[in-house]
Amino acid sequence: MLLRNTPIKLRLLGQTALSLVLVTCVLLVLVFHRMTALTENGITVSRDLLVESKKEEIKSIVESAYSLVAPLYESDVPMNEAIPLLKRISFGEDGYIFGYDKNSVRVFSGSSDAKIGESYYDYKDVNGVYLIRDLVAAGQKNGFGKGDHYVSYHFPRLGGETPHEKLSYSIYLPKWELMIGAGIYIDRIDAAIGELENNQFNFRNNLIFWLAMASAAITAIFIGISILLTRSIVKPLARVSRVIQDLAKGSGDLSQRIQIKSNCELGTLASNMNQLLDTLTSMIHELKHIADDVGSDSHSLESSAVSIEQIGSTQSHEINQIAAAMTEMAQSSKEVTGNADHAASLAHEANTFGGEASDNIKHSVTEMAQLGKEVEHASAVITEVGTAVENITSVLHVIESTAEHTNLLAPN
């Protein structure tokens, strides 16, 4: 119900804005999750690559340490002459070379002399790993650096007591019954990975922020474009609506036309509206011509009715005069008849005047009787003419009333 009362302009703008916001939010959520997955996957891959690189590094360090003492080892020089060389090797912040015999007894551990000669055969870390046994076994498997057996365990740093995760590589020198190896602390890798993770997440957050800003700018641009497009749709509709409203109120100007600015549906609507106005104009002109013709005909009918009424009045007057004359003639004929009767009696009395006079009198009586009949017939004809005149007068009144009603309709 609310949408029905909402203007089309607001509907279009709302639809555009809502669509853009929804699409933007969905894209941002998808980008966020995708970037998070890529970041986590990248961090995992980076950690694995870093661990692999560190493995190669410590393997390379151990091989370098063996290369340093290889001439002595191959020349069957006693082990004790090679140990000082191995103790001086260091790398990184706390990297060193360590050595244990086949029974897990410490021979050297970097530059430190602590616990030299002590057995670590039963030594295990916080996770229960017998690390020295495993290092001796891995060194025997690796030979002179040909294998890829590593040992992961927890062990304190030099001078410390807190164990940290460490990854080590070892080789075994059978002539000296000595395992030498080196390791790196994994927390160094974790620290680098943590820093990388922070950088990746910061990059993701910055990317999402700038994407949000760019999306907001694009949304604003599209809303602006939508406003222009909406105006291009609503304005022609408003013009057509105003024209129809003016026509409905009876105050429309049929001579005005809607300007056609496009060939789309709105242009077609404007063209159809102009054709409708043309048709209405033609119909109104035709109706006006018809009204003018009816008015002219009504005036002619009115004039004819007046003339007929005048003629009827004149004829009625003349007929009345004829009727009066005929009445006088009838009276005269009666008087003549009376006189004839009187003359007949006189004739009887004066029969002596001769047969010729008697014949003349009889002939006069006959003519008088015939004249009386004719007078009576004329009186009947006059009565019928009077009735016809009254009917003509009624018809004239009806025609006059019709003409007056037509004259009232003609201006409209």
C-alpha positions in Angstrom: 0.0 0.0 0.0 2.9 2.3 0.8 4.5 1.7 -2.6 1.2 2.5 -4.4 1.3 6.0 -2.9 5.0 6.5 -3.5 5.8 8.6 -6.6 7.5 6.9 -9.5 10.6 9.1 -9.1 11.2 7.9 -5.5 10.5 4.3 -6.5 13.1 4.4 -9.3 15.7 6.2 -7.1 15.0 3.8 -4.2 15.3 0.8 -6.4 18.6 2.0 -7.9 20.1 3.0 -4.6 18.9 -0.2 -2.9 20.2 -2.4 -5.7 23.6 -0.6 -5.7 23.9 -0.8 -1.9 23.0 -4.5 -1.9 25.4 -5.3 -4.7 28.1 -3.3 -3.0 27.6 -5.0 0.3 27.5 -8.4 -1.2 30.7 -7.7 -3.2 32.4 -6.3 -0.1 31.4 -9.3 1.9 32.6 -11.7 -0.9 35.9 -9.7 -1.3 36.4 -9.7 2.5 35.9 -13.5 2.8 37.9 -14.1 -0.3 40.7 -11.9 0.9 40.6 -13.5 4.3 40.8 -17.0 2.8 43.6 -15.9 0.5 45.4 -14.2 3.4 45.1 -17.3 5.6 46.1 -19.6 2.7 49.0 -17.2 1.8 50.2 -17.2 5.4 50.0 -21.0 5.6 51.9 -21.3 2.3 54.4 -18.7 3.4 55.0 -20.5 6.7 55.5 -23.8 4.8 57.9 -22.0 2.4 59.7 -20.3 5.2 60.0 -23.6 7.1 61.3 -25.3 3.9 63.8 -22.5 3.4 64.9 -22.8 7.0 65.3 -26.6 6.5 67.5 -26.0 3.5 69.3 -23.4 5.5 70.1 -25.6 8.5 70.9 -28.5 6.2 73.3 -26.2 4.3 74.8 -25.1 7.6 75.4 -28.6 8.7 76.9 -29.5 5.4 79.2 -26.5 5.6 80.2 -27.6 9.1 81.1 -31.0 7.8 83.0 -29.5 4.9 85.0 -27.6 7.4 86.1 -30.8 9.2 85.9 -33.1 6.3 89.7 -33.0 5.6 90.4 -33.9 9.2 87.7 -36.6 9.2 89.0 -38.1 5.9 92.6 -38.0 7.1 91.7 -40.0 10.2 92.6 -37.1 12.5 91.2 -37.6 16.0 87.8 -36.1 16.7 89.1 -33.8 19.5 91.1 -31.7 17.0 87.9 -31.0 15.0 85.7 -30.1 17.9 87.1 -26.6 18.5 86.4 -25.8 14.8 82.8 -26.9 15.1 82.3 -25.0 18.4 83.3 -21.7 16.7 80.5 -22.0 14.1 77.5 -19.8 14.7 74.7 -18.3 12.6 71.8 -16.0 13.1 71.1 -14.6 16.6 71.4 -17.8 18.5 72.4 -20.5 16.0 75.2 -23.0 16.8 76.5 -26.5 16.0 76.0 -29.3 18.6 77.5 -32.8 18.8 76.6 -36.0 20.6 78.0 -39.5 20.4 76.1 -42.6 19.4 75.0 -43.1 23.0 73.5 -39.6 23.2 76.3 -38.2 25.4 77.0 -34.5 24.8 80.3 -33.9 23.2 79.9 -30.2 22.6 77.1 -27.6 22.3 78.1 -24.5 20.6 80.6 -22.4 22.5 79.2 -23.5 25.9 80.9 -26.1 28.0 77.9 -26.8 30.1 77.0 -30.4 30.8 79.7 -31.8 28.5 79.9 -35.6 29.0 76.4 -35.9 30.3 74.1 -38.4 28.7 70.9 -37.2 27.1 69.7 -40.6 26.1 66.6 -40.4 28.3 66.1 -36.7 27.9 62.8 -35.7 26.5 61.1 -32.4 25.9 57.8 -31.2 27.3 55.9 -33.2 24.6 57.7 -36.4 25.4 60.1 -36.4 22.5 63.4 -38.2 23.0 65.1 -35.5 21.0 68.8 -36.6 21.2 68.0 -40.3 20.4 65.9 -39.0 17.4 68.7 -36.7 16.2 71.3 -39.6 16.4 68.9 -41.8 14.5 68.1 -39.1 11.9 71.8 -38.4 11.5 72.5 -42.0 10.8 69.7 -42.0 8.2 70.9 -38.8 6.6 74.5 -40.0 6.2 76.6 -37.1 5.0 73.7 -34.9 4.1 72.0 -37.1 1.6 68.8 -37.6 3.5 66.0 -35.3 4.5 65.2 -36.4 8.0 64.5 -33.6 10.4 63.6 -33.6 14.1 61.1 -31.1 15.7 61.2 -30.7 19.5 61.3 -28.1 22.2 64.6 -27.1 23.7 65.9 -24.1 25.8 68.1 -21.4 24.1 71.7 -21.1 25.1 71.8 -19.6 28.6 68.0 -20.1 29.0 65.7 -22.6 30.7 62.4 -22.0 28.9 61.9 -24.6 26.1 61.0 -23.3 22.6 60.1 -25.3 19.5 63.1 -26.1 17.4 63.7 -27.8 14.1 67.1 -29.6 13.6 69.0 -31.4 11.0 71.9 -33.8 11.8 74.4 -36.1 10.1 76.5 -39.0 11.5 80.2 -39.5 11.2 80.8 -43.2 11.8 84.6 -43.0 12.2 84.2 -40.6 15.1 80.9 -42.1 16.2 79.7 -38.5 16.3 76.4 -36.9 15.4 76.7 -33.2 14.5 73.7 -31.0 13.8 72.2 -27.6 13.9 68.7 -26.2 14.5 66.5 -23.1 14.3 63.9 -22.1 16.7 60.4 -22.2 15.1 59.3 -19.2 17.1 61.5 -17.1 14.9 59.5 -18.4 12.0 56.3 -17.8 13.9 57.4 -14.2 14.6 58.1 -13.6 10.9 54.8 -15.3 10.0 53.0 -13.2 12.6 54.4 -10.0 11.1 53.6 -11.2 7.7 50.1 -12.1 8.9 49.6 -8.6 10.3 50.8 -7.0 7.1 48.5 -9.2 5.1 45.5 -8.4 7.3 46.3 -4.7 7.3 46.5 -4.9 3.5 43.2 -6.7 3.4 41.6 -4.1 5.7 43.0 -1.2 3.7 41.9 -2.9 0.5 38.3 -3.4 1.9 38.3 0.3 3.1 39.3 1.7 -0.2 37.0 -0.7 -2.0 34.2 0.6 0.2 35.2 4.2 -0.5 35.3 3.4 -4.2 32.0 1.6 -4.0 30.4 4.6 -2.2 31.8 6.9 -4.9 30.5 4.7 -7.7 27.2 4.3 -5.9 26.9 8.1 -5.6 27.8 8.5 -9.3 25.2 5.9 -10.3 22.6 7.5 -8.1 23.4 10.8 -9.8 23.0 9.1 -13.2 19.8 7.5 -11.9 18.5 10.9 -10.9 19.1 12.2 -14.4 17.5 9.1 -16.0 14.6 9.3 -13.6 14.0 12.9 -14.5 14.1 12.1 -18.2 11.4 9.6 -17.5 9.3 11.5 -15.0 9.3 14.9 -16.7 7.6 13.7 -19.9 5.1 11.7 -17.9 4.4 14.9 -15.8 3.8 16.9 -18.9 1.4 14.3 -20.3 -0.3 14.2 -16.9 -0.7 18.0 -16.8 -2.2 18.0 -20.3 -4.7 15.3 -19.4 -5.5 17.0 -16.1 -6.2 20.3 -17.9 -8.4 18.5 -20.4 -10.3 16.8 -17.5 -10.9 20.2 -15.9 -12.1 21.6 -19.1 -9.4 24.3 -19.2 -7.0 22.5 -21.6 -5.5 24.2 -24.6 -6.1 21.8 -27.5 -3.6 23.8 -29.6 -0.6 22.9 -27.4 1.5 19.8 -28.2 3.9 17.7 -26.2 7.5 18.1 -27.4 8.9 14.8 -28.6 12.6 14.5 -27.6 13.2 10.8 -27.9 12.2 7.7 -29.8 11.7 5.5 -26.8 8.4 4.6 -25.1 8.0 8.1 -23.7 8.4 9.5 -27.2 5.7 7.1 -28.5 3.4 8.1 -25.6 3.9 11.8 -26.4 3.3 11.1 -30.1 0.1 9.2 -29.3 -1.0 12.0 -27.0 -0.5 14.6 -29.8 -2.5 12.4 -32.1 -5.3 12.3 -29.5 -5.2 16.0 -29.2 -5.3 16.3 -33.1 -8.3 14.0 -33.2 -10.1 15.9 -30.4 -9.4 19.2 -32.1 -10.9 17.9 -35.4 -13.9 16.5 -33.6 -14.6 19.7 -31.8 -14.2 21.7 -35.0 -16.7 19.4 -36.7 -19.1 19.7 -33.7 -18.8 23.5 -33.9 -19.6 23.4 -37.6 -22.6 21.2 -36.9 -23.7 23.4 -34.1 -23.4 26.5 -36.4 -25.4 24.7 -39.1 -28.0 23.7 -36.6 -28.2 27.3 -35.3 -28.6 28.6 -38.8 -31.3 26.0 -39.6 -33.1 26.8 -36.3 -33.1 30.5 -37.2 -34.5 29.6 -40.7 -37.1 27.3 -39.1 -38.0 30.1 -36.7 -38.4 32.6 -39.5 -40.5 30.0 -41.5 -42.6 29.3 -38.5 -43.3 33.0 -38.0 -44.1 33.4 -41.7 -46.4 30.4 -41.6 -48.0 31.7 -38.4 -48.6 35.1 -40.1 -50.0 33.4 -43.2 -52.2 31.2 -41.1 -53.5 34.2 -39.2 -54.2 36.0 -42.5 -56.0 32.9 -43.9 -57.9 32.5 -40.6 -58.9 36.1 -40.8 -59.9 35.8 -44.4 -61.8 32.5 -43.7 -63.6 34.2 -40.9 -64.6 37.0 -43.3 -65.7 34.4 -45.9 -67.7 32.6 -43.1 -69.3 35.8 -42.1 -70.1 36.6 -45.8 -71.5 33.1 -46.3 -73.6 33.5 -43.1 -74.9 36.8 -44.5 -75.5 35.0 -47.8 -77.4 32.2 -46.0 -79.5 34.8 -44.2 -80.1 36.5 -47.5 -81.0 33.2 -49.1 -83.5 32.6 -46.3 -84.9 36.0 -46.8 -85.0 35.3 -50.6 -86.7 32.0 -49.9 -89.2 33.8 -47.7 -89.7 36.3 -50.3 -90.1 33.5 -52.8 -92.7 31.9 -50.7 -94.4 35.2 -50.4 -94.1 35.7 -54.1 -95.6 32.2 -54.6 -98.5 33.1 -52.5 -98.8 36.3 -54.4 -98.5 34.3 -57.6 -101.3 32.2 -56.5 -103.2 35.2 -55.7 -102.1 36.7 -58.9 -102.4 33.6 -61.0 -104.1 35.8 -63.3 -100.9 37.4 -64.4 -100.0 34.6 -66.7 -98.2 31.3 -67.0 -94.9 33.0 -67.9 -94.7 34.7 -64.6 -95.5 31.4 -62.9 -92.7 29.6 -64.7 -90.2 32.3 -63.8 -91.1 32.0 -60.2 -90.8 28.3 -60.1 -87.4 28.6 -61.8 -86.3 31.1 -59.2 -87.5 28.8 -56.4 -85.4 26.0 -57.8 -82.3 28.1 -58.1 -82.8 29.5 -54.6 -83.0 25.9 -53.2 -79.9 25.0 -55.1 -78.1 28.1 -53.8 -79.2 27.1 -50.2 -77.5 23.7 -50.6 -74.4 25.3 -52.0 -74.3 27.7 -49.1 -74.6 24.8 -46.6 -71.8 22.9 -48.4 -69.6 26.0 -48.3 -70.3 26.4 -44.6 -69.1 22.8 -44.0 -66.0 23.4 -46.1 -65.3 26.6 -44.1 -65.6 24.6 -40.8 -63.1 22.0 -42.1 -60.7 24.8 -43.2 -61.0 26.3 -39.7 -60.0 22.9 -38.1 -57.1 22.6 -40.5 -55.9 26.1 -39.6 -56.0 25.3 -35.9 -53.9 22.2 -36.6 -51.4 24.2 -38.6 -51.2 26.7 -35.7 -50.4 23.9 -33.3 -47.7 22.6 -35.6 -46.3 26.1 -35.9 -46.1 26.4 -32.1 -44.2 23.1 -31.9 -41.8 24.2 -34.6 -41.3 27.5 -32.9 -40.6 25.7 -29.6 -38.1 23.4 -31.3 -36.4 26.3 -32.9 -36.0 28.1 -29.6 -34.5 25.0 -28.0 -32.1 24.6 -30.9 -31.0 28.2 -30.6 -30.2 27.5 -26.9 -28.1 24.5 -27.8 -26.3 26.2 -30.7 -23.8 28.4 -28.7 -22.8 25.4 -26.6 
